[in-house]
Each structure stands twice: as structure tokens, then as C-alpha cells.
């Protein structure tokens, strides 16, 4: 049976990053393309993301902050909600009261089984997207698209008995552009002429700038750089200045052609977040750092399968280390070829299709 109405509860900010929002948007786009009505429920969503939803034809209801949130909530990320879970569920129920909803999809570290149990009152079924496995859930489906060494044990004791877990990068939510670009996949030789730098939508600690410093130490002016930053990157003016001074450098802000840039690059330096699966799908070898605690296990898991090289947590990775590891990588074409082959074998780009099929069959 076809799902006709699907809602999403997700937030985005400099603190949370954009990964939660973007993976929900990818799934929403896939549903929209199949005629499903979609609506986003978000609290204090930045204006440019509201405009993005509008441009793609998704409905949106935006909540404000609530005075007197539950400061005693034991969840590690409770402060991200800017409301109590009870009040948030009440707001969502009111926002969805006009229609019958087949699914509510929630991607939020500050919500757990308490909110999810309440959600069953305003949607027929509940799906949770998670990747930190630090709280109990009450859902019909749980998605964790990441790769971990202990993947099958991560959610032991955290799910209700009838919850269906969908685990692993076969469910990685990639935009249509990556699926299309994969059809013209090229075999990478390991020669590095073009480097892609991307540390997520915010990059609050300016790992991009740190990487630029490392590249200057290599004294390789012929190396082409594509630098991608989000609209909310606080260091954009500085990066634009440094890029202009270096030459052979292009800075892209809030891009819509990420698949094209990944396809064109020979090596990447970036964060071990959701972009991991975009790079893997197109076989781009990468040196990565974790810029948030929830990225550490993902980075180690993918590195275990030799599909990327993990340099460590960004706070522990110096400019000198980045320069040294980049030099070794550039001088090791065989290793980069092997890394590319390992990466492309992990993700086939069909995760969104698989998930849409699950959602539509389960209603």
C-alpha cells in the first residue's frame, strides 16, 4: 500500500550541524518523487533551510523556543531541543491535526521513546533515524545507515521487540545526483591532481582553514583545490581570502553539484559525517577527521574496511599531521586505487529506494 502523508521531525543549527536535516531531505525528496505528501516539523530552522524546503515543494511548520524546557531530562543532547519532549510532542500533534499521517520520521538526539510513544497518537507508524545508540526507542522501524564494527549489537536492549532495524550503508540516503553520477563511475588511477576539501555545513572549528595551512606546507601550487562550505560557515571570508591568495583554488558555497565535485576529485580531505557515503558511492579516496563525537565510530568502521584513512578527532590532528599524511597519500597511487575500490564496494546508491519500499510496504 502506498504511503500518502509522511512527516519529518528534525532540526538543524550550528551546534547540531546539517547532517540530520539533509538526510531527511533526501528521503523526503525520494518520497515526493513518488507522489507522497511531505511535511517538516522543525524548531528554529534557519531561514535558508526553510527556503530550501519551499523550493522543493515540502510543507513546513516551524516552532520557536519554549521557556521552561525540562532541564532534568537525562539525555545527553536534551538541550538541543529547546523545549520539553512533552511540549514538543504536543506541538507536533497540533501541527499534524489537519491530516491522517502514515509515518512520522524523527531524526533528533534529544528525543527518545517518550516522544516516540506520544507520536503514535498523531501518526500510524513511527520511524527513527539514529546513529549514536544512547537511548531507548519505541518505533516501528529504526534506520542507522552507518558502518560500525559492532553494528549488530549497538541497539541491543534499546528497541521495542517488534521494531525492525535497518542497519548499514546499504540504506545510505544519497541524493539522486549521486545515483546518476555513479552510472558514469570512473576508475581512479591514484594520481592526485585535484583535491576536494569539505568539513560539513558549518565547520565551526575551521578544519578547512587548518587543511589549507597544511597544503601550503606541501608547496604544491599545481595542486587544484575545490573547497566546499555551507551557507552558515562562519569562516567564509577568511577562506575566500586565503583561496584567492593561493590561486588554483575554487571555493563553493552551499553547492547543489556535490556529486559532480566528488566525481572530478582525485582525493578528499574532510569530516567523517554523512559525506562519507557520498564519497564512497563515487569511489573517492579520503583522509578524514571526526568533527563530532558521533563520527568517531563511523570513521573507524569505514577505515577498518580500508575505504578511507582516519586521521583522528579534529582537536588531536595538527596542521603538520595533515600535511604529512597528505604527502604520503599523494605519493602512494596504488594505496589510493585500493582505497577507491574498497569505498565504492560499500555503497551502491540505492539506499533511499530501499527505504521508500519499506515505508510503503509497511503501511
KACOR-V732143 format. One record per backbone hydrogen bond with DSSP energy under -0.5 kcal/mol. CO is the residue of the C=O (numbers start at 1). NH is the residue of the N-H. Records with the same first field share a line. If there is no record, write none. Layout:
BEGIN
CO = NH ; NH
END
This chain:
BEGIN
4 = 37
5 = 102 ; 103
6 = 39
7 = 105
8 = 10 ; 41
9 = 107
13 = 17
17 = 13
18 = 22
19 = 23
20 = 24
21 = 25
22 = 26
23 = 27
24 = 28
25 = 29
26 = 30
27 = 31
28 = 32
29 = 33
31 = 34 ; 36
32 = 35
37 = 6
38 = 59
39 = 8
40 = 42 ; 61
41 = 10
42 = 44 ; 63
46 = 49 ; 50
47 = 51
48 = 52
49 = 53
50 = 54
51 = 55
52 = 56
53 = 58
54 = 57
59 = 40
61 = 42 ; 63
63 = 44
66 = 69
69 = 71
70 = 73
75 = 78
77 = 80
78 = 81
79 = 82
82 = 66
84 = 88
85 = 89
86 = 90
87 = 91
88 = 92
89 = 93
90 = 94
91 = 95
92 = 96
94 = 97
96 = 99
99 = 101
101 = 124
102 = 125
103 = 7
104 = 106 ; 127
105 = 9
106 = 129
107 = 11
108 = 111
112 = 115 ; 116
113 = 117
114 = 118
115 = 119
116 = 120
117 = 120
118 = 121
119 = 122 ; 123
125 = 104
126 = 140 ; 141
127 = 106
128 = 130 ; 143
136 = 113
140 = 164
141 = 128
142 = 166
143 = 130
144 = 168
146 = 148
148 = 151
150 = 153 ; 154
151 = 154
153 = 156
155 = 158 ; 159
158 = 137
160 = 163
163 = 165
164 = 142
165 = 167
166 = 144
168 = 171
169 = 172
172 = 174 ; 351
175 = 178 ; 179
176 = 180
177 = 181
178 = 182
179 = 183
180 = 183
181 = 184
182 = 185
186 = 188
191 = 193
193 = 224
194 = 266 ; 267
195 = 226
196 = 269
197 = 228
198 = 271
200 = 230
201 = 232
202 = 234
203 = 206
206 = 210
207 = 211
208 = 212
209 = 213
210 = 214
211 = 215
212 = 216
213 = 217
214 = 218
215 = 218 ; 219 ; 220
216 = 219
220 = 223
224 = 195
225 = 227 ; 250
226 = 197 ; 228
227 = 252
228 = 199
229 = 254
230 = 233
233 = 236
235 = 239
236 = 240
237 = 241
238 = 242
239 = 243
240 = 244
241 = 245
242 = 246
243 = 247
248 = 225
250 = 227 ; 252
252 = 229 ; 254
257 = 261
258 = 262
259 = 263
260 = 264
261 = 265
267 = 196
268 = 287
269 = 198
270 = 289
271 = 273
273 = 276
274 = 277 ; 278
275 = 279
276 = 280
277 = 281
278 = 282
279 = 282 ; 284
280 = 283
283 = 285
285 = 268
286 = 288 ; 309
287 = 270
288 = 311 ; 312
289 = 272 ; 291
290 = 314
292 = 295
293 = 296
295 = 299
296 = 300
297 = 301
298 = 302
299 = 303
300 = 304
301 = 305
302 = 307
303 = 306
308 = 310
309 = 288 ; 311
312 = 290
313 = 316 ; 317
314 = 317
316 = 318
318 = 322
319 = 323
320 = 324
321 = 325
322 = 326
323 = 327
324 = 328
325 = 329
326 = 330
327 = 331
329 = 332
332 = 336
333 = 337
334 = 338
335 = 339
336 = 340
337 = 341
338 = 342
339 = 343
340 = 344
341 = 345
342 = 346
343 = 346 ; 347
350 = 354
351 = 355
352 = 356
353 = 357
354 = 358
355 = 359
356 = 360
357 = 361
358 = 362
359 = 363
END
